[in-house]
Amino acid sequence: MLDKVNFFLRHLEHNYALIAIAAILFFLCKAAAGYLTYKHYDKKFKQIESKLDELIRHHK
């Protein structure tokens, strides 16, 4: 059983296309997560900015 696993891993280590595809998928997922995080915090920042503008308008 362990020999089969070792054979499979040795076969994969020479398959550079698979490694490249895995790296591309990893960075695509990472970019998507970063974009969603950016959109979330951008929305929060705009809410805070809106509240500050409202406070400044009421203070004057």
ZADO-1210 file (C-alpha; in nm, 4 decimals, padded with zeros to 6 digits):
<atoms>
<atom x="00.0000" y="00.0000" z="00.0000" code="MET" pos="1"/>
<atom x="00.2759" y="00.2457" z="00.0962" code="LEU" pos="2"/>
<atom x="00.4583" y="00.1579" z="-00.2254" code="ASP" pos="3"/>
<atom x="00.1532" y="00.2643" z="-00.4263" code="LYS" pos="4"/>
<atom x="00.1403" y="00.5968" z="-00.2414" code="VAL" pos="5"/>
<atom x="00.5129" y="00.6537" z="-00.2983" code="ASN" pos="6"/>
<atom x="00.4745" y="00.5691" z="-00.6676" code="PHE" pos="7"/>
<atom x="00.1853" y="00.8134" z="-00.6997" code="PHE" pos="8"/>
<atom x="00.3810" y="01.0897" z="-00.5251" code="LEU" pos="9"/>
<atom x="00.6885" y="01.0279" z="-00.7409" code="ARG" pos="10"/>
<atom x="00.4687" y="01.0454" z="-01.0492" code="HIS" pos="11"/>
<atom x="00.3197" y="01.3781" z="-00.9346" code="LEU" pos="12"/>
<atom x="00.6519" y="01.5403" z="-00.8534" code="GLU" pos="13"/>
<atom x="00.7480" y="01.5240" z="-01.2214" code="HIS" pos="14"/>
<atom x="00.4145" y="01.6516" z="-01.3431" code="ASN" pos="15"/>
<atom x="00.4940" y="02.0226" z="-01.3614" code="TYR" pos="16"/>
<atom x="00.1673" y="02.1058" z="-01.5384" code="ALA" pos="17"/>
<atom x="-00.0289" y="01.9788" z="-01.2383" code="LEU" pos="18"/>
<atom x="00.1891" y="02.1813" z="-01.0025" code="ILE" pos="19"/>
<atom x="00.1373" y="02.4925" z="-01.2159" code="ALA" pos="20"/>
<atom x="-00.2398" y="02.4397" z="-01.2257" code="ILE" pos="21"/>
<atom x="-00.2491" y="02.3936" z="-00.8486" code="ALA" pos="22"/>
<atom x="-00.0501" y="02.7151" z="-00.7991" code="ALA" pos="23"/>
<atom x="-00.2805" y="02.9067" z="-01.0333" code="ILE" pos="24"/>
<atom x="-00.5909" y="02.7764" z="-00.8535" code="LEU" pos="25"/>
<atom x="-00.4396" y="02.8659" z="-00.5173" code="PHE" pos="26"/>
<atom x="-00.3666" y="03.2236" z="-00.6223" code="PHE" pos="27"/>
<atom x="-00.7070" y="03.2626" z="-00.7881" code="LEU" pos="28"/>
<atom x="-00.8768" y="03.1552" z="-00.4639" code="CYS" pos="29"/>
<atom x="-00.6509" y="03.3872" z="-00.2667" code="LYS" pos="30"/>
<atom x="-00.7307" y="03.6779" z="-00.4999" code="ALA" pos="31"/>
<atom x="-01.1045" y="03.6096" z="-00.4748" code="ALA" pos="32"/>
<atom x="-01.0853" y="03.6031" z="-00.0946" code="ALA" pos="33"/>
<atom x="-00.8873" y="03.9268" z="-00.0968" code="GLY" pos="34"/>
<atom x="-01.1393" y="04.0940" z="-00.3265" code="TYR" pos="35"/>
<atom x="-01.4329" y="03.9878" z="-00.1076" code="LEU" pos="36"/>
<atom x="-01.2512" y="04.1123" z="00.2022" code="THR" pos="37"/>
<atom x="-01.1785" y="04.4426" z="00.0286" code="TYR" pos="38"/>
<atom x="-01.5436" y="04.4853" z="-00.0711" code="LYS" pos="39"/>
<atom x="-01.6560" y="04.4102" z="00.2865" code="HIS" pos="40"/>
<atom x="-01.4223" y="04.6618" z="00.4480" code="TYR" pos="41"/>
<atom x="-01.4798" y="04.9191" z="00.1745" code="ASP" pos="42"/>
<atom x="-01.8516" y="04.9046" z="00.2544" code="LYS" pos="43"/>
<atom x="-01.7799" y="04.9448" z="00.6264" code="LYS" pos="44"/>
<atom x="-01.5463" y="05.2381" z="00.5579" code="PHE" pos="45"/>
<atom x="-01.8116" y="05.4110" z="00.3472" code="LYS" pos="46"/>
<atom x="-02.0662" y="05.3636" z="00.6280" code="GLN" pos="47"/>
<atom x="-01.8272" y="05.5198" z="00.8798" code="ILE" pos="48"/>
<atom x="-01.7466" y="05.8023" z="00.6390" code="GLU" pos="49"/>
<atom x="-02.1176" y="05.8681" z="00.5885" code="SER" pos="50"/>
<atom x="-02.1798" y="05.8796" z="00.9638" code="LYS" pos="51"/>
<atom x="-01.8869" y="06.1177" z="01.0146" code="LEU" pos="52"/>
<atom x="-02.0173" y="06.3471" z="00.7402" code="ASP" pos="53"/>
<atom x="-02.3592" y="06.3455" z="00.9040" code="GLU" pos="54"/>
<atom x="-02.2093" y="06.4314" z="01.2431" code="LEU" pos="55"/>
<atom x="-02.0043" y="06.7143" z="01.0941" code="ILE" pos="56"/>
<atom x="-02.3128" y="06.8563" z="00.9162" code="ARG" pos="57"/>
<atom x="-02.5169" y="06.8462" z="01.2416" code="HIS" pos="58"/>
<atom x="-02.2350" y="07.0026" z="01.4414" code="HIS" pos="59"/>
<atom x="-02.2079" y="07.3120" z="01.2202" code="LYS" pos="60"/>
</atoms>
